[in-house]
Amino acid sequence: MLLRWFEYRQVYHPTRGFDATGAELGRPFENVFFKSGDGVELNAWFFPAKTNSPRAQLGVLVCHGNGGNISHRLDLYSALLETGVAVFAFDYRGYGRSAGRPSEAGTYLDAHAACQWLRQKGFDRIIAFGESLGGGIASELCFGEKISGLVLQSTFTSIPDVGAELFPWLPVRTLSTIRYDTRSRLPQLKLPVLVMHSRADELAAFHHAERNFVAANEPKLFWEITGGHNDAMEDRDHFIAGFEKFLQLIEAPKTTP
């Protein structure tokens, strides 16, 4: 029981309190409540694209990392919105104003419910953006949902892999019950993939990104960013340039052999 408690506390770091309202970006947005497949009420923010944007019907579904909540990532939303897309950022169960308690199966249910909300909003092109732990959730979302592209930003290959590196004195691989195994899913996915990672990442080492990239199918793009694990916006313009290049990859006309 102690080991299970330790594992859980290492993976999930939810925050209930909000540090922002969403209005700080100075653009229209909706504070949304919807329910997951098992009835848990979830909270999210929806930022529509500018009405004159040619990408107004392209939605980015943000699956955030294991800490904080949706109020702690305004800089990410701002950067994504600058490319002309719409952004939907939701809190997993137990985070922010979402009810319940986080679990691996629960976070998957939550992501699918968020994707369905975007579908009901009229979006038929959705990019799953996974930040850190969110990469494990976003990659699972690609099974059973029609996703136009997958972004893995600062994402590890799996929880057992990163846990074994952080706690080499523990039998992590044997005892781990929380997996978020992104790398094993990637060979099965047939969609464009963007891997964004920094060599200075102190939590998920750079080789996690390299292994994820090798496992992914074409078309794919590797974009090296700077900063620590939680500092992806250290060079905001470079971050935006990488995401813009990925959007162009998605938008490129498909050629038949």
Secondary structure, 3 states (H helix, E strand, C coil): CHHHHHHHHHHCEECCCCCCCCHHHCCCCEEEEEECCCCCEEEEEEECCCCCCCCCCEEEEEECCCEECHHHCHHHHHHHHCCCCEEEEECCCCCCCCCCCCCHHHHHHHHHHHHHHHHHCCCCEEEEEEECHHHHHHHHHCCCCCCCEEEEECCCCCHHHHHHHHCCCCCHHHHCCCCCCHHHHHHHCCCCEEEEEECCCCCCCHHHHHHHHHHCCCCEEEEEECCCCCCCCCCHHHHHHHHHHHHHHHHCCCCCC
